[in-house]
Amino acid sequence: MRADGRRSSSKTSAELLLVFLFQMFGVVTARNSLNDDLLLPYSTPFHGPLHHHRHVRDCQPKVHGNVTHESWPGNRIAEPPVATVRAFVSMFPDENGKQKAVYGHFTFVNNPLRTLSVLEPGGTSGCQVNRTSTVEETAQPAQCIVAQNGGFFDVATSACLGNVVSDGRLVRNSRGIQNAQFGIRADGTMVFGYLSEEEVMDEVNPFVQLVSGVVWLLRDGEIYIEESKKAECDATQATGNFDRFISVASARTAVGHDRHGRLILFHVDGQTDARGLNIWEVAEFLKTQGVVNAINLDGGGSATLVVNGTLASYPSDHCVENNMWRCARNISTVLCVHEPVCSPADCSGHGDCVLGECRCSGSWSGAACSILDCGPLNCSRHGICTKDGCLCDAGWTGSNCSEVCALGFYGDGCTKKCLCQNGGTCDFVHGSCSCPPGFQGLFCERECNPGWYGPHCRQMCRCENMCPCHTQTGSCNVTYEFGMNSSFYKVGQCFVSRLGSGKENIGTGQQNLLSEQTWIIITATLVLLLVLVSLCLIKRVSWCCAKVKSKDGNYMYHQLEDMNRTLPCDDMTESLGEWHAPVPEYRPEVPEYHDEIPE
């Protein structure tokens, strides 16, 4: 037989046909066997002893103290193969002293925490609805590489018996019934032996897989059957079914481990009272193969091994339709060896599950590919980590957003061009300009106003006579080009001041400039003349309006003011040209007559 445990070509065509038909129709609850090879440790409807965990603890050998179970760390080997199946044919002495041939399989499982599951019959809720199913039918949806029957069940009601924990879910609590247990805790520790209800329900390091058997075969490398009889059987059962269960030859299954932390599944073909091994022979055989701890699982017609979806064992139950053939029994729980499972199975949608490890895509990381990670710098705090890498903030670039935009560019993606002039520098985030000394404006397009200089044009010039300074350095020794960006008022003051205090070269010779005092006198004289001329003009206009000649030439007319306005001088003159004075009448006030009106 090959290492993967596949059946040899000697498998009959009838068996292949049956397997094909069962898989094709997908029948889960149909009964295919007669269940005629029953191997029960207890008389129905009872299962397990009536005493409590304290009795087991008090009655065990003193060498074990108060500890009623053994723990061993499972290995964490993640490399393939997940499991190796080995077939054996060995000779054992029978009760008559003759040799009998026994055949079966060992399955060595690496990384059991990630590769072994206890499955309910037919899938989730199988124990809840008292469902039974063949090992093949339960194993197929779970994609088991190797599958073997597990715990016991009630043949009358199909109810699961003992404790059952499946992939971290507590399916069934036996309320402390003392049967041999096998389980795997959350930290990967494999546990074999007897457990209290409190230990089963432990939440600090909970069981992720747990199944109940009957009889602890090996404890710490030594056969432990006699101690198991005392722990798992009441006095009234010692000479009954339990003793026969231990001593009769039959098909057997067991689970254990070696000193390398590998989980070991054991299966031997047989038929009760005809072929196979008894419990003592199983324990001795496992011990010689280096097994350290092991418990016995359901046997007889329930003993079934499926490898790569194909039945690898020879069932002992006869088929319902024809007792010429042997059919696999519908059983309860299943021990399933599978590819390591990722959690979650789809790696959060951000990676692929390979041998139980999520291989994350893009910038996703973590055991579940649920963490965005853009490297040790994590976008240098200048960006957001996305599935495609760093999405940099405005003004930053590079794979880790650790570089500012190139000179002359700014903004998102560093795609916007700076508009700064006169050597101004551009803010790489917002694009605002920082002007060099001597310039101002939104884009540094203007020089400082005269009288100011330096950074931001905030420093006042200190030159004599209010002269402007160099807009960048503040130096007073500067020549201005009028018409660029100057205040002619201040420049004019400076220019006049220089004319009054200095000398200029005109033509080919030197000429002294007028003194400041002379200029003041000239200016004052001109102002005085301007005032006098203005007064004369005002005087003349007043005479024009106040003195008007009559056509008769014998009196002077004084203009009277209207109630609302003063009649203009020009209008009055026009009216007098056509007006004839009336004959004077007596009035309290009479106009003053003169011989002639002075011109």
C-alpha positions, 0 to 999 in steps of 0.5 A: 500500500502506498504512503498516502493510504490508498487502497490497493488494486485488490479492492473489489469492483462491487465495493467501488460501485457502492462507494460511487453510488453513495457519493452520487446520491449523497445519502446522509441518514440512510442506513446502509449496514445491518449494524450486526457487529456491535461492540458495547462497553456498557449495557444500554441505555447506560453509558459510563460509570455513576461515580464522579471525578473525585473517585477517579482521582482518589483511586488512581496510583499515587505516582500520579498525585491528584492529576487525572490526565496527561498533557503533551504539546502538539508539534507545529510543523507546517510543512507538507505532508499534513499526514502520513498513512502507513498500512501494516500486516502483523502477526499476533498469537491467538488464544490457541497459541497460533499466529494470526494476521492482523492488518490496519493503519497508522496515521501520523499527523503534524500540527494537530492544532491546525489539522485535526477537527472533531466533526459532528455526524453529517455536519454541524448540528448532527449531535443535536438532531441525533443524526448518524452518517458514514465517515465518508459522508461526513468527511467529504464536505470537510475535505478531510485527507484522513477521516476515522470514526470517533466517539460512541453513540446510542445505537437505539436513539443515534444520540452522541455520547460523552463530551463533544467539542468541535472546532471550539464549539461545545456540542455536548457536555457529559456532566462529568461522566468519567470516561477516557477523553482526548482533546486539544486545547487552544494552546495546542496541548494534547490532553488524554485521560479523565476530566472533571466538568470544570476542566471540560468547561475551562475558559482560560485555555479552552478545548477546541477539540474534544471527544470521549472514548472508553479505556485509557490504553497508555499513560505516559508510555505504560499500559493503563488498562487495569486502572481504567477498569476501576475508573470507568466501570462500576462494581456491578459492571466489572464482570459483565459487558465491560470486561468482554469489551476489553478482552474480545478480539474485534476491529479497533480504533484509537487515538494517541501521540508520540514523543515528537508531538505527532498525533497518531490515529490507529485502526485495525480491521476485524470482526467481533469474536473472529478477527482483530485485536483485543484492548490488551493487544492494542495497548501493547502494539501501540507501546512498541510503536513509540506511542506515549498516551492513547485512548480507545475509541468506538470499534466493532462495526463502527471502525472505519478509515477513509483516506482521500475520500475513499474507504480504506478499511474493510467494514465488518457490518453486513449490507442491508440489501445483501449480506454477501457484502460488507458496508460501512456503518452510520456512526457518530463523531468523526476525527478529520485530518485536513489541510491547516485551516486559516482563520478566517478561512478566506483570510478576510478576503485579502489573501490565500490560505496555504497550509493554514497560513494566510498569504496576504496580498498587497499591503495587507498583513497579520494572521488573518490579513486584516491589518494594512501595513505599509512597511516599518515606516507605515507611510511616515505619518504623511499618508494613508496605508491602502491595499495598493500601498501608501496614499500620500498626503498633499506635498509628499511622495515616495513609496513611504511618503517620506519625500517632499515634492520636487522643487517647483511642485506641490499638492496631491501627487505633487502634480501642481506647478508653483507660481512664485516669482522673483525667487520665491519658494513654494509651500509643497503642501498648499502652494503658497509662496514665501518671498525672498527679502525685498519682495511681496505679494501673493506670488512675490510679484512686487518689490517692497514699497519705498521706505521698507525692506527685508523679509516680508517688507516689514523693516523700515528704512533708516536713511537720511531725509526719508530717502528709500533704501535697498529693498533687500539689504536696507542699504541707503546707497541705492539708485532708483529707477522711477516708474517701477514700483516707487513713491514719487512723493518720498523720492521727490523729497529726497531729491529736493533735499539732495539738491539743497545739500549737495553739488551736481556736475552740469555740462563740463563744469561744477555749479554750486546749488542754491542753499536750502534757505534760498529755496525757502525764500523763493518759495515763500515769495512766490506764495506771497505773490500768489496770494496778492494776485488772488486778492486783486482778482477777488476785489475786482469781481466785487466791484463789478457786482456792487457798482452798476451805472444807470442809463440816466447817470444820476444815481447809484443802485445797490443790489437787493438780495432775494429771499432765497438767492442772490441775483448774479452780477451778469443777470443784474446787468442784463436787466438794467439795460432795459429798465427805467427807474420809476419816480421816487416816492416818499419812503422812510429810507431814501437812496443817497443821491450824488452829482455823479457816480464815481467810476 
